[in-house]
Amino acid sequence: MNIGNVKIGKGEKIAIQSMCNTDTRDVKSTVAQILELEAEGAHIIRVAVPDMEAAAAISEIKKQIHIPLVCDIHFDYRLAIESAKNGADKIRINPGNIGGEDRVKAVVDICRERNLPIRIGVNSGSLPKEFEKPSVEAFIAAAKIHIDLLNKYDYDNICISLKSSDTKLTVDSYRAFAKLHDYPLHLGITEAGTTYQGIIKSSVGIGALLLDGIGDTIRVSLTANPVEEVRAAKGILKACGLMKDGVEIVSCPTCGRTKIDLIGIAAKVENALKDIKKPLKVAVMGCVVNGPGEAKEADYGLAGGDGVGIIFKKGEIVKKVAESELVSELVSMITKEDI
Ligand code: SF4
């Protein structure tokens, strides 16, 4: 599936999405946020289109950004049509809640004409009335109703999401859906919460599915700055072995043998190396006795002693330095040799 210049599905890399929380009508703020999210690593961005003024803003926003833009529409089919005309790369809609079938056909016609995918976003909060409460069966049936409605107009350029704030229900629903259908899947746990809880729920839910080989694009939903969503999404992909870019810090949990400020040192190392794109494993270990051995697989590392520490490469000790210089020595070695 092509979403602008990003491909998803059929073995393509998993695309990271986020959603702006600016007023879409405020082009300046929306573009600024999208550029920030692009720089952070978002591959696709979504904006809410609640009215015609927001739909009209899409063309100006599109001119100033570099990643595909998804327009999120509820209820009013004319907003979908206007967004498509103004350059949307994908439409997120629930075909069942935009009115009569002639309206669905009108949206399908313009999406077909412009080769725009439609995401059917099934959410526990917006299930069709006939379903009393969210369940795997209700999610699958609701998705099928929407798919059938689009298929009726011979339209099949469809991506699906089945989101609940209940992590287990979400995972079970995607797993069951993936056994029945072959559509690209947008993964996410909806309304996952504030940063800490939201990242845990998203990591468990999205991570479980990705490790099953399910999912083509992911959105971590957080009640936080969307930059945190992109960071978390990258972290999930890395933890699932689906993204190798950047530095992975391997650090020990500290114990009674730790004689240096390892927690502070680990934070400093992580921050100093955060902009490196090359895949590197860097170990930050609390003691010389066990550190280098336990972190043999790391490309570089440091281990603390009592006021002094060592720098090592691939488990071999390279030099001994004072605690105060451990971070700067390690960072300068990495930047000189590897970057
Ligand atoms: S590396 Fe050393 S300090 Fe860190 S947890 Fe292991 S034994 Fe403790």
Boltz pocket constraint, residues with backbone or C-beta under 6 A from the ligand:
constraints:
  - pocket:
      binder: B
      contacts: [[A, 252], [A, 253], [A, 254], [A, 255], [A, 256], [A, 257], [A, 258], [A, 285], [A, 286], [A, 287], [A, 288], [A, 290], [A, 291], [A, 294]]
      max_distance: 6.0
